[in-house]
Amino acid sequence: MRRIFLILISLGLMLAFNGCSESNGSSTGPDDDNTTGSYLSFESWSGSEPINWTTSNVPNLYSNVTKSDDAQAGSYAAKCEIISYQGVPLNASITSGDVTMPYFEIDQAVSKVKFYYKFFPQIQGESILVQISLYGDYPSGLLGFESFKIDQAASSYTMYTVEMAPTASTPKKIQISFASVGTQIGTYFIIDNFSWE
């Protein structure tokens, strides 16, 4: 019964996309701009946390989102892995921004969001859950939303393009979330190099 309870808690945390660990960077220079910043390609880390991303890591307990040197371009990417904690598989999740502001600031129409990924499922039926939201104001001003699963293994970097529907007004914020969906320890995905147009 304890194991079922822990699995349900793990799934609830993963689906909530409100990771337990966050790292913020200042957005003062051109290298830290949300649309060109090094954190869109996971080049900037503070210890074991990617700058301007919230993860499912719990400090001093476990880290299932880690820095990977298997980058699509640059030096680093983010690796999200299902790990075992006290014998229970824990899914990994990563969301843009921090807990109080889980988004990147933008001021443009967005018709496409692109990213690169690798995916190594251990058993059939596992997937990556991806959610992309466009906002005028957060959280009440939702303008556009796409949610989908990637379930095909990809041992080399694969570009994925998400077509976003036109919005009634210009988005001011974009929220990007990824989570592993599965129960097999060792399943993982790596993501890198986001862009939008």
Steps between C-alpha positions, in 0.01 A plus 500: 500500500788736583650438156172584323469816710854609409440429131184714507686783672778476241253514212315792658820698538603422144167606354488818705825616335578696814848369562656515840827655399566814306785722394459855381737712301480871448368620167709810462727445202462382141636158591219456751215612275213249502505453124876464459612411850742224575238329717288419194786271404573399862847654496451674837475298823516585867638191668275217382215725381448659157470880521140627457344153509311320777566129537361203690828475692471505880819638654683258729263215401521433127573652160325357197573804280874538443750682280604293199805561283316318218390830347339557161708819474711681756628319807197388703144370481246390765458129573170393660496144635264270685692404814431285802444669834436265792411232248242714320548627142496880486425679174700809408358837401636838395311825448605844378553773755463461875222388734338844523557599136508175297552664163737699282415860412432558130322766296428342164262278311609136518410266215761230569704373791801283416726287716735203471467179698625146548279235661599164646191314628576174677162341424217562255236750610731756659500853368597863540213733585548848351284803574542846350283792610481860378371771734412867494493512881586208725314293607162632389585620149549171314515567124621170358580148618645183349546171684631179348705188563814380328518121518749410227856424611765729352865408552625804311386858535167556329347841437135532600286787376178590681253698290320756715157630401465877443410692817252784550773731628879505522633259765711650777604173662582144389497198729682182395471175699638151451445187710580133475197272506582145598595260775823345374809619684766610253267648238627845410487782251736785421381841378690792354484819291154655513386767263174655385384709210 
